[in-house]
Amino acid sequence: MTLMEFFGCAFISFGLPLAMFIFTIAQDPLRIIVLIASGFFWLLSLLLSSILWYAVVPLRNQLAFGLVFSVFFQELFRFLFYKLLRRADEGLKKVSQVSGDENITPKDINNKHIMAYVSGFGYGVLSGAFSIVNVLADMAGPGTIGILGDSQYFFLTTAFLTLCFIMLHTFWGVIFFNALDTKRYYLVAGVVLSHLLVSCLTLLNQRTAERHESLYLASLIPAYVVMIIAAFWAFITAGGSLQNIKIAFTCRKGRYEMD
């Protein structure tokens, strides 16, 4: 039973991200490099957060303190990775102009939304892995939570929140990068505040665990509402529209009828 729970929650957390990686990233070496680099930057933000938490001894037991500064460090390193990518874009374009060989410039270099998507995805995957790996280890057995009065929904809630954060980081990456490109800094503030909001909502889960109450929906529902809003905004930011969706569905319907 515990093994079934392990695989179920693992696929909830990483099933959709795995499909996204296979179909949108795995076949392009440049995207894989950006994915790994963005994950490394997230790890650097985690390192600084850990150093700060370790240095401030009186507040080590205050989870909210570490959480808030962790969000700020993550967004700071997202900005630093944005600056790094833009420097790399300029360098690749210069090399292409000097050599006169169009093949030197990667196909993604002219579509900045793709790099923003990949970097956000890398951020999300590392964030999700670190947030659930210990839970998955406990989930594999020999026992399961809920027997001694703990909430039986803890594992399921953790899995859905992990998926939510992976997707949110992906959408935030697209919005954040475009906001800096277009100098719409209020959108940057929106990304930081929404990140802070969703992260602080997870503090309700600690309260649930202490009081043995089922209050997980109080964090799950608002988090997924923010995710849907961020998904819609990222879709618009990347040039999407309802008309494009209709055209895509019409073309696909036509192909099925021809087949």
Backbone as CSV, one residue per row, in Angstrom:
resi,resn,N_x,N_y,N_z,CA_x,CA_y,CA_z,C_x,C_y,C_z
1,MET,0.826,-1.207,0.000,0.000,0.000,0.000,0.864,1.261,0.000
2,THR,1.934,1.232,0.825,2.804,2.407,0.883,3.504,2.651,-0.442
3,LEU,3.857,1.565,-1.151,4.520,1.715,-2.446,3.566,2.321,-3.477
4,MET,2.309,1.939,-3.422,1.311,2.520,-4.316,1.128,4.005,-4.029
5,GLU,1.142,4.347,-2.744,1.028,5.755,-2.346,2.235,6.547,-2.826
6,PHE,3.395,5.945,-2.740,4.619,6.597,-3.191,4.545,6.935,-4.681
7,PHE,4.227,5.936,-5.503,4.181,6.161,-6.951,3.030,7.095,-7.326
8,GLY,1.904,6.993,-6.641,0.779,7.878,-6.938,1.125,9.337,-6.713
9,CYS,1.700,9.645,-5.542,2.060,11.032,-5.239,3.229,11.508,-6.101
10,ALA,4.161,10.611,-6.431,5.280,10.983,-7.295,4.786,11.373,-8.685
11,PHE,3.825,10.618,-9.221,3.293,10.932,-10.548,2.408,12.177,-10.523
12,ILE,1.725,12.430,-9.408,0.967,13.674,-9.284,1.917,14.862,-9.342
13,SER,3.024,14.753,-8.637,3.973,15.866,-8.545,4.747,16.085,-9.838
14,PHE,5.214,14.996,-10.462,6.152,15.128,-11.572,5.657,14.536,-12.887
15,GLY,4.416,14.050,-12.924,3.902,13.488,-14.169,3.794,14.516,-15.271
16,LEU,3.101,15.610,-14.999,2.963,16.682,-15.990,4.299,17.343,-16.314
17,PRO,5.133,17.695,-15.318,6.459,18.243,-15.651,7.316,17.302,-16.487
18,LEU,7.215,15.992,-16.234,7.983,15.041,-17.033,7.533,15.064,-18.487
19,ALA,6.222,15.131,-18.705,5.707,15.212,-20.074,6.155,16.509,-20.744
20,MET,6.139,17.618,-20.004,6.600,18.894,-20.551,8.067,18.827,-20.934
21,PHE,8.867,18.168,-20.094,10.293,18.053,-20.396,10.521,17.215,-21.652
22,ILE,9.820,16.111,-21.768,10.022,15.211,-22.915,9.621,15.886,-24.225
23,PHE,8.488,16.569,-24.236,7.950,17.099,-25.482,8.451,18.507,-25.833
24,THR,8.956,19.259,-24.871,9.330,20.647,-25.166,10.794,20.970,-24.914
25,ILE,11.527,20.120,-24.203,12.895,20.481,-23.817,13.917,19.423,-24.206
26,ALA,13.587,18.162,-24.021,14.577,17.077,-24.111,15.282,17.005,-25.455
27,GLN,14.637,17.430,-26.547,15.221,17.283,-27.877,16.129,18.451,-28.272
28,ASP,16.248,19.449,-27.428,17.058,20.628,-27.755,18.188,20.768,-26.741
29,PRO,19.441,20.607,-27.139,20.565,20.700,-26.194,20.652,22.051,-25.495
30,LEU,20.356,23.136,-26.223,20.445,24.460,-25.624,19.436,24.607,-24.482
31,ARG,18.245,24.089,-24.679,17.236,24.178,-23.636,17.626,23.362,-22.410
32,ILE,18.258,22.236,-22.629,18.709,21.425,-21.496,19.778,22.169,-20.697
33,ILE,20.665,22.852,-21.406,21.717,23.626,-20.733,21.091,24.745,-19.901
34,VAL,20.125,25.453,-20.477,19.450,26.535,-19.747,18.694,25.967,-18.557
35,LEU,18.077,24.816,-18.726,17.349,24.162,-17.639,18.279,23.858,-16.462
36,ILE,19.421,23.277,-16.754,20.376,22.930,-15.695,20.933,24.191,-15.037
37,ALA,21.231,25.204,-15.851,21.785,26.447,-15.308,20.777,27.152,-14.397
38,SER,19.516,27.187,-14.797,18.504,27.831,-13.961,18.313,27.066,-12.657
39,GLY,18.361,25.734,-12.728,18.286,24.945,-11.508,19.450,25.230,-10.576
40,PHE,20.631,25.438,-11.152,21.806,25.781,-10.342,21.609,27.119,-9.635
41,PHE,21.021,28.086,-10.318,20.762,29.382,-9.697,19.753,29.244,-8.557
42,TRP,18.772,28.357,-8.723,17.835,28.130,-7.622,18.557,27.531,-6.428
43,LEU,19.495,26.625,-6.682,20.270,26.040,-5.598,21.106,27.094,-4.877
44,LEU,21.618,28.069,-5.621,22.369,29.152,-4.988,21.470,29.976,-4.067
45,SER,20.238,30.221,-4.501,19.302,30.952,-3.646,18.990,30.158,-2.381
46,LEU,18.875,28.843,-2.525,18.643,27.991,-1.355,19.836,28.028,-0.413
47,LEU,21.043,28.064,-0.973,22.257,28.127,-0.154,22.283,29.409,0.669
48,LEU,21.986,30.549,0.037,21.980,31.813,0.779,20.891,31.831,1.841
49,SER,19.738,31.268,1.516,18.656,31.200,2.499,19.082,30.359,3.707
50,SER,19.783,29.268,3.441,20.238,28.399,4.522,21.283,29.093,5.386
51,ILE,22.182,29.842,4.743,23.205,30.575,5.502,22.557,31.614,6.405
52,LEU,21.574,32.337,5.866,20.879,33.346,6.672,20.138,32.697,7.833
53,TRP,19.452,31.591,7.550,18.732,30.893,8.615,19.692,30.415,9.708
54,TYR,20.855,29.924,9.310,21.829,29.424,10.283,22.454,30.568,11.076
55,ALA,22.612,31.728,10.458,23.280,32.854,11.120,22.389,33.525,12.153
56,VAL,21.093,33.606,11.850,20.167,34.290,12.762,19.628,33.253,13.751
57,VAL,20.355,33.037,14.824,20.036,31.972,15.774,18.674,32.176,16.452
58,PRO,18.315,33.394,16.898,17.046,33.532,17.629,15.800,33.194,16.809
59,LEU,15.904,33.255,15.485,14.723,33.046,14.647,14.755,31.705,13.899
60,ARG,15.610,30.806,14.330,15.711,29.526,13.630,14.412,28.724,13.713
61,ASN,13.709,28.869,14.817,12.479,28.098,14.996,11.261,28.762,14.364
62,GLN,11.442,29.946,13.789,10.347,30.659,13.131,10.357,30.328,11.642
63,LEU,9.460,29.467,11.238,9.437,29.028,9.844,9.138,30.176,8.890
64,ALA,8.297,31.110,9.312,7.910,32.232,8.460,9.121,33.096,8.103
65,PHE,10.059,33.244,9.024,11.247,34.056,8.772,12.065,33.484,7.610
66,GLY,12.365,32.206,7.690,13.135,31.587,6.617,12.384,31.550,5.306
67,LEU,11.070,31.376,5.379,10.266,31.289,4.160,10.268,32.607,3.390
68,VAL,10.060,33.711,4.101,9.989,35.017,3.438,11.311,35.356,2.762
69,PHE,12.414,35.162,3.464,13.709,35.481,2.873,14.078,34.506,1.762
70,SER,13.592,33.290,1.846,13.821,32.332,0.766,13.149,32.801,-0.527
71,VAL,11.938,33.336,-0.408,11.246,33.856,-1.590,12.027,35.011,-2.205
72,PHE,12.509,35.929,-1.367,13.252,37.077,-1.884,14.557,36.642,-2.554
73,PHE,15.239,35.677,-1.974,16.476,35.181,-2.581,16.199,34.482,-3.912
74,GLN,15.110,33.724,-3.971,14.768,33.052,-5.223,14.501,34.060,-6.341
75,GLU,13.769,35.110,-6.025,13.464,36.112,-7.045,14.700,36.930,-7.408
76,LEU,15.582,37.147,-6.446,16.836,37.838,-6.741,17.669,37.032,-7.726
77,PHE,17.772,35.730,-7.525,18.561,34.900,-8.428,17.844,34.663,-9.746
78,ARG,16.518,34.774,-9.755,15.818,34.743,-11.030,16.205,35.965,-11.865
79,PHE,16.323,37.113,-11.197,16.756,38.332,-11.882,18.190,38.195,-12.379
80,LEU,19.071,37.641,-11.557,20.465,37.460,-11.965,20.574,36.501,-13.146
81,PHE,19.750,35.463,-13.151,19.783,34.526,-14.277,19.232,35.191,-15.535
82,TYR,18.257,36.067,-15.367,17.754,36.837,-16.516,18.878,37.672,-17.130
83,LYS,19.642,38.358,-16.283,20.752,39.177,-16.788,21.793,38.302,-17.491
84,LEU,22.043,37.123,-16.943,23.011,36.212,-17.561,22.531,35.758,-18.935
85,LEU,21.253,35.412,-19.041,20.714,34.967,-20.326,20.763,36.073,-21.370
86,ARG,20.452,37.284,-20.965,20.463,38.384,-21.923,21.872,38.679,-22.400
87,ARG,22.861,38.549,-21.530,24.253,38.696,-21.956,24.623,37.595,-22.948
88,ALA,24.154,36.385,-22.682,24.434,35.269,-23.584,23.767,35.478,-24.940
89,ASP,22.546,36.038,-24.956,21.859,36.322,-26.211,22.670,37.283,-27.065
90,GLU,23.148,38.348,-26.441,23.920,39.349,-27.181,25.212,38.751,-27.725
91,GLY,25.861,37.899,-26.917,27.099,37.279,-27.367,26.890,36.354,-28.553
92,LEU,25.829,35.559,-28.516,25.535,34.650,-29.616,25.193,35.406,-30.892
93,LYS,24.467,36.501,-30.745,24.119,37.303,-31.917,25.364,37.929,-32.545
94,LYS,26.299,38.393,-31.718,27.525,38.987,-32.236,28.364,37.942,-32.973
95,VAL,28.455,36.741,-32.403,29.217,35.677,-33.054,28.598,35.342,-34.403
96,SER,27.272,35.331,-34.443,26.584,35.008,-35.690,26.833,36.076,-36.747
97,GLN,26.816,37.355,-36.340,27.013,38.438,-37.289,28.437,38.452,-37.832
98,VAL,29.403,38.132,-36.964,30.800,38.143,-37.395,31.083,37.003,-38.359
99,SER,30.542,35.824,-38.054,30.848,34.654,-38.871,30.022,34.589,-40.133
100,GLY,28.824,35.180,-40.075,27.933,35.117,-41.224,27.283,33.771,-41.408
101,ASP,27.379,32.921,-40.421,26.775,31.584,-40.488,25.503,31.572,-39.659
102,GLU,24.362,31.380,-40.298,23.082,31.411,-39.594,22.922,30.235,-38.643
103,ASN,23.640,29.154,-38.876,23.486,27.982,-38.034,24.102,28.164,-36.649
104,ILE,24.951,29.179,-36.498,25.581,29.397,-35.202,24.570,29.930,-34.195
105,THR,23.623,30.724,-34.661,22.614,31.259,-33.764,21.549,30.210,-33.516
106,PRO,21.340,29.782,-32.264,20.304,28.794,-31.984,18.939,29.329,-32.368
107,LYS,18.046,28.413,-32.699,16.714,28.834,-33.151,15.925,29.506,-32.050
108,ASP,16.275,29.258,-30.776,15.536,29.845,-29.665,16.002,31.251,-29.319
109,ILE,17.113,31.702,-29.924,17.702,32.959,-29.497,16.803,34.143,-29.828
110,ASN,15.971,34.012,-30.870,15.088,35.100,-31.256,13.721,35.013,-30.592
111,ASN,13.472,33.952,-29.860,12.223,33.806,-29.130,12.546,33.779,-27.642
112,LYS,12.488,34.940,-27.023,12.894,35.041,-25.625,11.919,34.353,-24.686
113,HIS,10.686,34.163,-25.117,9.710,33.498,-24.262,10.083,32.037,-24.024
114,ILE,10.724,31.413,-25.012,11.124,30.009,-24.847,12.175,29.882,-23.753
115,MET,13.172,30.766,-23.765,14.198,30.721,-22.745,13.629,31.047,-21.368
116,ALA,12.670,31.963,-21.323,12.011,32.282,-20.055,11.240,31.078,-19.535
117,TYR,10.562,30.385,-20.442,9.812,29.181,-20.073,10.744,28.100,-19.532
118,VAL,11.851,27.870,-20.222,12.778,26.816,-19.804,13.431,27.165,-18.467
119,SER,13.812,28.421,-18.291,14.442,28.814,-17.031,13.461,28.719,-15.871
120,GLY,12.223,29.126,-16.092,11.213,28.986,-15.049,10.937,27.528,-14.724
121,PHE,10.939,26.695,-15.756,10.716,25.273,-15.561,11.850,24.652,-14.742
122,GLY,13.088,25.048,-15.038,14.218,24.557,-14.254,14.137,24.972,-12.804
123,TYR,13.722,26.209,-12.584,13.499,26.695,-11.223,12.473,25.821,-10.514
124,GLY,11.367,25.562,-11.210,10.277,24.820,-10.602,10.632,23.378,-10.294
125,VAL,11.332,22.729,-11.205,11.681,21.316,-11.008,12.586,21.148,-9.792
126,LEU,13.604,22.003,-9.665,14.482,21.908,-8.500,13.741,22.238,-7.219
127,SER,12.875,23.251,-7.284,12.080,23.608,-6.108,11.180,22.453,-5.698
128,GLY,10.520,21.837,-6.667,9.639,20.716,-6.364,10.387,19.512,-5.831
129,ALA,11.550,19.232,-6.414,12.328,18.075,-5.975,12.757,18.222,-4.521
130,PHE,13.224,19.410,-4.151,13.690,19.614,-2.784,12.533,19.663,-1.785
131,SER,11.346,20.051,-2.236,10.225,20.163,-1.310,9.563,18.830,-1.015
132,ILE,9.711,17.841,-1.912,8.962,16.592,-1.722,9.842,15.364,-1.598
133,VAL,11.139,15.480,-1.835,11.980,14.271,-1.852,11.983,13.575,-0.492
134,ASN,12.044,14.334,0.609,12.027,13.704,1.928,10.672,13.096,2.238
135,VAL,9.621,13.753,1.771,8.269,13.224,1.986,8.087,11.917,1.220
136,LEU,8.591,11.869,-0.014,8.497,10.640,-0.794,9.283,9.510,-0.136
137,ALA,10.419,9.835,0.471,11.217,8.813,1.151,10.445,8.216,2.323
138,ASP,9.751,9.065,3.077,8.938,8.561,4.188,7.697,7.824,3.694
139,MET,7.238,8.217,2.522,6.018,7.643,1.977,6.200,6.189,1.542
140,ALA,7.419,5.826,1.226,7.670,4.484,0.698,7.506,3.387,1.742
141,GLY,7.418,3.737,2.999,7.192,2.726,4.025,8.168,2.868,5.174
142,PRO,8.019,2.004,6.182,7.145,0.830,6.238,5.703,1.141,6.634
143,GLY,5.470,2.292,7.265,4.111,2.639,7.667,3.584,3.791,6.848
144,THR,2.437,4.308,7.217,1.851,5.435,6.504,1.264,6.411,7.495
145,ILE,1.142,7.669,7.097,0.651,8.690,7.990,-0.865,8.552,8.173
146,GLY,-1.345,8.986,9.327,-2.774,8.936,9.602,-3.138,7.939,10.680
147,ILE,-2.261,6.972,10.934,-2.573,5.924,11.906,-2.604,6.485,13.325
148,LEU,-1.698,7.380,13.651,-1.601,7.922,15.016,-2.339,9.254,15.166
149,GLY,-3.339,9.478,14.355,-4.139,10.688,14.479,-3.713,11.812,13.563
150,ASP,-2.652,11.626,12.793,-2.230,12.644,11.835,-3.185,12.665,10.649
151,SER,-3.160,13.766,9.921,-4.051,13.891,8.777,-3.640,12.926,7.672
152,GLN,-4.600,12.196,7.164,-4.315,11.247,6.079,-4.136,11.943,4.732
153,TYR,-4.408,13.249,4.691,-4.298,13.992,3.438,-2.956,14.710,3.287
154,PHE,-2.037,14.484,4.220,-0.761,15.203,4.193,0.022,14.915,2.916
155,PHE,0.189,13.641,2.582,0.969,13.272,1.405,0.330,13.787,0.126
156,LEU,-0.988,13.637,0.032,-1.689,14.075,-1.172,-1.592,15.583,-1.341
157,THR,-1.740,16.307,-0.240,-1.641,17.765,-0.291,-0.241,18.200,-0.708
158,THR,0.773,17.540,-0.159,2.161,17.867,-0.521,2.410,17.639,-2.005
159,ALA,1.853,16.559,-2.550,2.042,16.252,-3.972,1.397,17.323,-4.852
160,PHE,0.179,17.711,-4.533,-0.503,18.723,-5.342,0.146,20.097,-5.194
161,LEU,0.640,20.426,-4.004,1.338,21.695,-3.832,2.658,21.706,-4.590
162,THR,3.348,20.571,-4.626,4.591,20.487,-5.392,4.341,20.732,-6.868
163,LEU,3.312,20.079,-7.414,2.948,20.314,-8.815,2.599,21.774,-9.047
164,CYS,1.867,22.376,-8.108,1.463,23.773,-8.233,2.677,24.690,-8.300
165,PHE,3.652,24.456,-7.447,4.833,25.325,-7.428,5.688,25.135,-8.681
166,ILE,5.774,23.916,-9.186,6.530,23.700,-10.425,5.913,24.499,-11.566
167,MET,4.597,24.418,-11.690,3.916,25.142,-12.753,3.987,26.645,-12.528
168,LEU,3.839,27.070,-11.277,3.897,28.502,-10.980,5.257,29.081,-11.346
169,HIS,6.324,28.391,-10.990,7.656,28.893,-11.338,7.818,28.995,-12.856
170,THR,7.238,28.055,-13.583,7.303,28.110,-15.043,6.590,29.352,-15.566
171,PHE,5.388,29.612,-15.074,4.626,30.774,-15.517,5.265,32.073,-15.030
172,TRP,5.743,32.064,-13.787,6.411,33.258,-13.264,7.644,33.604,-14.087
173,GLY,8.368,32.593,-14.565,9.551,32.851,-15.380,9.209,33.611,-16.648
174,VAL,8.130,33.209,-17.321,7.713,33.880,-18.554,7.297,35.317,-18.265
175,ILE,6.495,35.508,-17.213,6.010,36.848,-16.871,7.158,37.742,-16.415
176,PHE,8.036,37.202,-15.573,9.146,37.970,-15.005,10.100,38.452,-16.090
177,PHE,10.502,37.574,-16.986,11.447,37.937,-18.033,10.842,38.967,-18.986
178,ASN,9.586,38.760,-19.363,8.940,39.714,-20.264,8.755,41.067,-19.605
179,ALA,8.466,41.077,-18.316,8.292,42.337,-17.593,9.588,43.140,-17.573
180,LEU,10.713,42.458,-17.407,11.998,43.159,-17.431,12.350,43.628,-18.840
181,ASP,12.020,42.831,-19.848,12.293,43.228,-21.235,11.497,44.472,-21.626
182,THR,10.253,44.541,-21.182,9.360,45.648,-21.543,9.342,46.761,-20.500
183,LYS,10.160,46.590,-19.431,10.268,47.588,-18.362,8.924,47.833,-17.664
184,ARG,8.116,46.795,-17.564,6.874,46.881,-16.783,7.151,46.286,-15.398
185,TYR,7.749,47.096,-14.559,8.249,46.607,-13.286,7.133,46.269,-12.298
186,TYR,5.943,46.752,-12.535,4.834,46.385,-11.660,4.510,44.899,-11.795
187,LEU,4.794,44.317,-12.974,4.589,42.886,-13.140,5.647,42.087,-12.381
188,VAL,6.857,42.635,-12.307,7.895,41.998,-11.491,7.460,41.970,-10.035
189,ALA,6.921,43.097,-9.568,6.405,43.151,-8.196,5.254,42.170,-8.014
190,GLY,4.425,42.019,-9.049,3.323,41.074,-8.970,3.800,39.640,-8.832
191,VAL,4.864,39.299,-9.555,5.430,37.949,-9.449,5.965,37.705,-8.047
192,VAL,6.703,38.680,-7.527,7.286,38.521,-6.186,6.191,38.411,-5.125
193,LEU,5.173,39.256,-5.218,4.099,39.236,-4.219,3.270,37.964,-4.305
194,SER,2.983,37.507,-5.519,2.217,36.264,-5.649,3.024,35.068,-5.159
195,HIS,4.335,35.080,-5.408,5.210,34.034,-4.881,5.189,34.045,-3.363
196,LEU,5.255,35.239,-2.805,5.230,35.364,-1.346,3.887,34.906,-0.782
197,LEU,2.808,35.247,-1.479,1.470,34.866,-1.031,1.303,33.352,-1.000
198,VAL,1.628,32.694,-2.109,1.440,31.246,-2.183,2.358,30.533,-1.189
199,SER,3.568,31.028,-1.019,4.484,30.406,-0.058,3.975,30.550,1.370
200,CYS,3.457,31.724,1.696,2.936,31.937,3.050,1.675,31.113,3.305
201,LEU,0.932,30.811,2.259,-0.252,29.965,2.431,0.125,28.573,2.933
202,THR,1.324,28.118,2.591,1.745,26.790,3.045,1.969,26.747,4.548
203,LEU,2.080,27.904,5.199,2.218,27.922,6.655,0.965,27.381,7.328
204,LEU,-0.167,27.445,6.628,-1.398,26.872,7.176,-1.287,25.368,7.343
205,ASN,-0.463,24.736,6.523,-0.290,23.284,6.635,0.425,22.904,7.925
206,GLN,1.337,23.765,8.386,2.000,23.517,9.658,0.989,23.592,10.803
207,ARG,0.090,24.562,10.711,-0.956,24.687,11.724,-1.878,23.471,11.715
208,THR,-2.153,22.965,10.524,-2.995,21.777,10.402,-2.328,20.580,11.063
209,ALA,-1.034,20.426,10.821,-0.315,19.288,11.391,-0.282,19.352,12.915
210,GLU,-0.173,20.568,13.469,-0.101,20.724,14.920,-1.448,20.445,15.585
211,ARG,-2.527,20.820,14.944,-3.859,20.689,15.552,-4.633,19.482,15.034
212,HIS,-4.021,18.727,14.117,-4.660,17.533,13.566,-6.012,17.869,12.938
213,GLU,-6.040,18.949,12.187,-7.257,19.360,11.503,-7.044,19.282,9.997
214,SER,-8.133,19.173,9.291,-8.055,19.100,7.822,-8.289,20.481,7.233
215,LEU,-7.247,21.319,7.264,-7.330,22.677,6.727,-6.485,22.841,5.468
216,TYR,-6.118,21.723,4.860,-5.225,21.784,3.710,-5.855,22.510,2.525
217,LEU,-7.169,22.459,2.412,-7.831,23.140,1.299,-7.644,24.651,1.378
218,ALA,-7.406,25.165,2.577,-7.201,26.608,2.740,-5.925,27.076,2.057
219,SER,-4.989,26.180,1.858,-3.767,26.528,1.118,-3.830,26.055,-0.324
220,LEU,-4.460,24.907,-0.560,-4.503,24.349,-1.910,-5.343,25.187,-2.868
221,ILE,-6.553,25.536,-2.472,-7.463,26.234,-3.384,-6.920,27.601,-3.793
222,PRO,-6.504,28.477,-2.849,-5.938,29.769,-3.286,-4.677,29.609,-4.131
223,ALA,-3.856,28.602,-3.820,-2.626,28.389,-4.595,-2.954,28.051,-6.042
224,TYR,-3.944,27.204,-6.252,-4.313,26.830,-7.617,-5.045,27.959,-8.336
225,VAL,-5.739,28.802,-7.598,-6.350,29.981,-8.217,-5.257,30.917,-8.750
226,VAL,-4.218,31.137,-7.929,-3.083,31.957,-8.366,-2.391,31.309,-9.555
227,MET,-2.281,29.983,-9.558,-1.641,29.281,-10.671,-2.417,29.477,-11.969
228,ILE,-3.743,29.398,-11.900,-4.567,29.585,-13.103,-4.419,31.008,-13.639
229,ILE,-4.419,31.981,-12.739,-4.245,33.379,-13.158,-2.868,33.566,-13.792
230,ALA,-1.834,33.008,-13.164,-0.475,33.125,-13.705,-0.365,32.420,-15.055
231,ALA,-1.038,31.283,-15.212,-1.001,30.553,-16.486,-1.637,31.388,-17.597
232,PHE,-2.762,31.997,-17.289,-3.439,32.828,-18.285,-2.575,34.030,-18.660
233,TRP,-1.974,34.655,-17.664,-1.149,35.843,-17.936,0.103,35.465,-18.732
234,ALA,0.710,34.330,-18.397,1.890,33.884,-19.151,1.509,33.558,-20.589
235,PHE,0.328,32.983,-20.785,-0.156,32.666,-22.130,-0.326,33.931,-22.958
236,ILE,-0.905,34.962,-22.363,-1.074,36.247,-23.056,0.283,36.896,-23.313
237,THR,1.165,36.807,-22.320,2.498,37.405,-22.443,3.279,36.791,-23.604
238,ALA,3.133,35.481,-23.794,3.856,34.785,-24.859,3.228,34.973,-26.233
239,GLY,2.193,35.803,-26.314,1.575,36.088,-27.604,0.337,35.275,-27.900
240,GLY,-0.159,34.541,-26.921,-1.347,33.738,-27.129,-2.619,34.561,-27.067
241,SER,-3.678,34.032,-27.665,-4.987,34.685,-27.648,-6.058,33.626,-27.861
242,LEU,-7.294,33.985,-27.581,-8.400,33.058,-27.795,-8.552,32.709,-29.271
243,GLN,-8.222,33.681,-30.132,-8.303,33.425,-31.570,-7.298,32.358,-31.995
244,ASN,-6.095,32.400,-31.417,-5.091,31.384,-31.726,-5.538,29.993,-31.292
245,ILE,-6.207,29.929,-30.131,-6.710,28.645,-29.649,-7.759,28.095,-30.608
246,LYS,-8.660,28.964,-31.063,-9.696,28.539,-31.997,-9.093,28.043,-33.308
247,ILE,-8.068,28.748,-33.795,-7.414,28.335,-35.043,-6.740,26.982,-34.862
248,ALA,-6.081,26.785,-33.703,-5.399,25.510,-33.444,-6.401,24.361,-33.397
249,PHE,-7.529,24.575,-32.710,-8.542,23.527,-32.629,-9.171,23.254,-33.995
250,THR,-9.340,24.313,-34.791,-9.914,24.139,-36.129,-8.977,23.329,-37.015
251,CYS,-7.681,23.636,-36.962,-6.700,22.895,-37.761,-6.626,21.432,-37.332
252,ARG,-6.655,21.198,-36.020,-6.589,19.827,-35.543,-7.844,19.047,-35.930
253,LYS,-8.991,19.718,-35.840,-10.244,19.068,-36.243,-10.212,18.707,-37.727
254,GLY,-9.664,19.615,-38.546,-9.557,19.351,-39.981,-8.655,18.166,-40.273
255,ARG,-7.562,18.021,-39.513,-6.661,16.890,-39.717,-7.339,15.570,-39.369
256,TYR,-8.111,15.575,-38.284,-8.817,14.357,-37.898,-9.846,13.964,-38.955
257,GLU,-10.522,14.957,-39.537,-11.524,14.658,-40.555,-10.870,14.114,-41.816
258,MET,-9.672,14.629,-42.143,-8.955,14.135,-43.325,-8.476,12.710,-43.101
259,ASP,-8.064,12.406,-41.849,-7.606,11.049,-41.560,-8.777,10.044,-41.601
